[in-house]
Amino acid sequence: MVLLTVSDANTAVAPVEPTAVDRVPLVVDLDGTLLRTDCLIESVLVLARTKPLSLLKLPVWLLQGRAYLKKRLAQIAIPDVRLLPLRPAIVEFLRGEKRLGRALILATATDGKLAQEVVRDLGLFDNVIASDGKINLSGQHKRDRLVEIFGLRGFDYIGNSVRDTPVWYAARRALLATPSRRLAERIVKVTPVQVISLERPAGWQDYLHEIRPLHWVKNGLVFVPLVAVHGILQLESLVRSSIAFVAFCLCASGLYVLNDLLDLPADRGHPHKKDRMLASGRIPLVHALLMLPTLLLIAFAIAFHLSLGFAGVLAAYSLLMVAYSLRLKDITLVDVLVLAVGYSARVAAGSVASDVRISAWLLTFCVFLFFSLALIKRYAELIMLEAQPAMRVVHARGYQDSDKFILVAQGIASGYLAVIVLALYTNTEISHRLYARHEYFWGICLLLMYWVSYLWIMVNRGRIHDDPVIFALSDRVSFWTIVAMGVIAVLAL
């Protein structure tokens, strides 16, 4: 294990090798140091998932102090410590010190009950010093407790935050986990410094990745009503639909952040989703809590500027997705119905934004088609669970392996019902009025039947891992099938 040391504030950080056995106790912080997360926020998110109404009690608990708040949370909302993201370099360093016989002490502002869970899971530490419901063991309080136990300069301390400054000033040596250079230069003026684990801080690309811009393509559904009535070249309507698209993208991104926050345990147990920005600890949870209201506030500001009706549809969609993230996604079949309605809500929002009335044919077609796509998403998860049973503990959605055959039947039937609706629409007066060559729609019906069948074959082969819409646009066969349907629709004009 290579350590980095800063000899003075003006020199560059340079590598040195660890020296002989050190008998001075090594005290380790938890949040942000040993873990890439914040245990207080993790506990609040557990409370939101399990007892959302209890969130109303948080201000009352906080009035009695942060230590009391943490104690109450530890009594009813302890996160699964096995899934919390560790800093591998810190753990490796501590294991090395442990093998040399050095005493390791966990000193944290986290409540003692949760801290003990972490200690039992890791099996590294000799003792725990933590908040006790009365004293929040952070900053000066932590410094005073450690000096009382070990004496001034009687311990080394690993931390990562400016809040740890009083502790480092009292330590014999300051060990910094992924610090800024400014912090290192500040501490080295008083205490010898070593830096462990230089991880690159999150960049703008990471934050962009968290809001999932690839998924914005789904919000293109707001243009469907305008396209359906051949009004895409009407400038005013196009501008209004474009504004609606932007608002939906920002709103959906905010809801993606919320879903990721509430879905942390499931994502951390998933072979692919464990690398998401929040699940892996790449982006601090507090940053996500700032991103969420910012995205939603901007989205609704745009929505209200566009029209009150559009804002109402966006609000209804948001409430539905919040309910989905909190509870509905764990209810069998209700979850996929909600997803199908969520897709259809984009079409309805586009109708309101562009002031274009949509037919019942279009909404019925959307509900059946998107229900089929939502079932593909769940079937893909069951296929993955079958291959990796250990995931089931944290990622099962209320479905069982035996449900796969039912999901396939329902999904294919729903997709074919969308084809039937389109075929019936082809023979309606509305179709004859809008399309000079309406009979061309039979070609779209055939391609749509092929596309639905193709997607279900791909998911059964394990080719679709998560979102079928993203797969549909990235898979070459699927993409060109969609393009062909679009070309036929244009030729039918």
C-alpha positions, 0 to 999 in steps of 0.5 A: 500500500503506497501512502502519500505525504505532504512535508509542507504547504509548498511542496508537491505530494510525493509517494512514500512507503509505510514504515515500521509497526506503529503502536499508537492507536489509529482512529478512523472516521466513518462517513466519507472516509471509510464509507463513500456515503453519509449514514444519516442520509442513508437512514433517512432514505430507509425511513422514506422507503419503509415509513414515509409518513414518519418523515414528518417527525424529523423536524421534531427530532432535530429540534432535540439535537442531531444526536437525538435525531440519529438515535431515533433513526437508528431505532427504526431505520438502519440501512443494510451495512453490507451494501454500503459502499466502502473506500477500497484503498482505506480498507486495504490500508486498515487491514494492513495495519491490523495485521501488524497488530495496530489498534484500530478505533472507529470514531464517528458522529453516526449513532452508536447502534449503526456504528456497531453494525458496521464494525461487526460487518467488517471485523476490523476495529477494536473499539467504537466511539460514536454519538449516543443520543445526547452528544453528536460526536463531530468536530470539537466533541470528537476531538475532546473525547479522543484527547480524554481517552488517548491524550494529546498527540496520543493517536493518529486520525484518518478523516476527509472533511474540514469538520475533522480539523480540530481532531487532526490538530490534536492528533500525532499524525493526520491521515487524509482520505481523498482530501482537497489540496487546500485542506491538506495544506491547511492541516500540514501547518500544524500536524504531519500529514499523510494522504491515503486513497487519491480518488478523482472527485466527481466531474460534470460528466458524472452528474450528467450521467446521473440525470440519464440524458439517454432516457430523454428520448422517451420524452419525445412522446410529447411530439406524437400528438403534433405528428399525428395531425401533421402539425409538426411544421406549425411553428407555434405548436412546434415551439410549445411542444419543444418547451414541453419536451424540455420541461419533461426532461428536467422533471423526469431527470429529477424523478430519476434522482429520487428513484436512485436515492430510494433504490440504493439497496436494490441498485447496490445488489445489482450486477450493473446498477451497482456502478450507478453514480449514487449507488457506488458513492461516486456522487455524494448523496447530499449533492443528489438531494440538492439536484432533485429540487433544483431540477423539479423547480426549473421543470415546473417553472417552465411548465407553468410558463407554458400553461396551467393545464400542462403543469397539471399533467406534469404534476400528476405524472410526478405524483404518480412516479413518486408513488411508484418509487415509494411503494407501487414498484413493489406491487406485482403488475401495478408497477408495470401498469404505472410505467405504461401510464407514465409513458402515455402521460407524455403523449397526453402532456404533448396534447395539452402543450400543443393544444392538439386533441388526441384520439382514443385510438392513440391513447389505447395504442400507447397503453397496450404497447407500453404495457408490453415494454414495461413487462419486458423490463420486469421479465429481464430482471427475472432472467437476471435473478435466475442467473444470479440468485444472490440478487434476489434479497435486495432486488426482487420486485414481488415477482417469482421465477414461476411468473415468467411464463405469465409475464411473457404471455401478458407481454406478447398479448399486450403488444399484439393488442397494440397491433390490432388497435393500429389495424382497426385504426387503419380502417377508420374515417380518421385515418382515411382523412389524415392519410391519402394512402392509409392502406400503407399502415398495414405495412406498419402493422406487420413491422410492429408485430415483428418488432414486438416479437423480436423484443420478446425473443431478445429478452428471453435470450438475455440480451435486454438487461434493463430498459427496453426503450434504450435497447430498442434504439441501440440495437441495430435490428430494432432501430432500423425496424423503427425507422422503416415504420417511420418511413412508411408513415411518411409515404402514407401521407 
